[in-house]
Amino acid sequence: MPQDRKTAAREFRRVMMLVAVIAVLTVIGALWALSLIGPLTVHMVAATILGVFLSVMLGCGLFAAAFFSDKSGHDQDVTDATRKRD
């Protein structure tokens, strides 16, 4: 793996860890907001945790993967491969 790909992979892992922390804080905030409305049930807590955490991780993870693809040179490899065919 070239050096720029290693750097991009390291940065991707760092960003995903930061996103995971933000997702946990978002879940805590959502549960707190729901607790102000009324009592929390087990099912409500489970659905909120899964829904909010997975949504934040999926959305941010896809964006991070797009940036990783660009920074690591994978996009350029595909561009070069398609130009050679033409």
C-alpha positions as CSV (number, residue, x, y, z in Angstrom):
1,M,0.0,0.0,0.0
2,P,1.5,3.4,-1.0
3,Q,2.2,5.9,1.7
4,D,-0.7,8.2,0.7
5,R,-3.1,5.2,1.0
6,K,-1.8,4.4,4.5
7,T,-2.2,8.0,5.5
8,A,-5.8,8.0,4.1
9,A,-6.6,4.7,5.9
10,R,-5.3,6.1,9.2
11,E,-7.3,9.3,8.7
12,F,-10.4,7.3,7.8
13,R,-10.2,5.2,11.0
14,R,-9.7,8.4,13.0
15,V,-12.7,10.1,11.4
16,M,-14.9,7.0,12.0
17,M,-13.9,6.9,15.7
18,L,-14.9,10.6,16.0
19,V,-18.2,9.9,14.2
20,A,-18.9,7.0,16.6
21,V,-18.3,9.3,19.6
22,I,-20.6,11.9,18.0
23,A,-23.2,9.2,17.3
24,V,-23.2,8.1,21.0
25,L,-23.6,11.7,22.1
26,T,-26.5,12.1,19.6
27,V,-28.2,9.1,21.1
28,I,-27.8,10.5,24.6
29,G,-29.2,13.8,23.4
30,A,-32.2,12.0,21.7
31,L,-32.9,10.0,24.8
32,W,-32.7,13.1,27.0
33,A,-35.1,14.9,24.7
34,L,-37.5,12.0,24.7
35,S,-37.4,11.8,28.5
36,L,-38.7,15.4,28.7
37,I,-41.8,14.4,26.7
38,G,-42.8,11.4,28.8
39,P,-41.6,8.2,30.4
40,L,-39.2,6.0,28.4
41,T,-40.1,2.4,27.8
42,V,-37.6,-0.3,27.0
43,H,-38.8,-0.6,23.4
44,M,-38.5,3.2,22.9
45,V,-35.0,3.3,24.3
46,A,-33.9,0.3,22.1
47,A,-35.5,1.8,19.0
48,T,-33.9,5.2,19.6
49,I,-30.5,3.7,20.3
50,L,-30.5,1.6,17.1
51,G,-32.2,4.1,14.9
52,V,-30.2,7.2,15.8
53,F,-26.8,5.4,16.1
54,L,-27.1,3.4,12.9
55,S,-28.4,6.4,11.0
56,V,-25.5,8.6,12.0
57,M,-22.9,5.9,11.4
58,L,-24.3,5.0,8.0
59,G,-24.7,8.6,6.8
60,C,-21.3,9.8,8.0
61,G,-19.6,6.5,7.1
62,L,-20.7,6.8,3.5
63,F,-19.4,10.3,3.2
64,A,-16.1,9.3,4.9
65,A,-15.8,6.4,2.5
66,A,-16.2,8.7,-0.5
67,F,-13.5,11.0,0.9
68,F,-11.2,8.0,1.6
69,S,-11.7,6.8,-1.9
70,D,-10.6,10.1,-3.3
71,K,-7.6,10.7,-0.9
72,S,-6.3,7.2,-1.2
73,G,-6.1,7.3,-5.0
74,H,-8.7,4.7,-5.7
75,D,-10.7,7.2,-7.8
76,Q,-7.6,8.1,-9.9
77,D,-6.9,4.4,-10.5
78,V,-10.4,3.9,-11.9
79,T,-10.1,7.1,-14.0
80,D,-6.8,5.9,-15.4
81,A,-8.2,2.4,-16.1
82,T,-11.1,3.7,-18.1
83,R,-9.0,6.1,-20.1
84,K,-6.7,3.3,-21.2
85,R,-9.7,1.3,-22.6
86,D,-10.7,4.2,-24.8
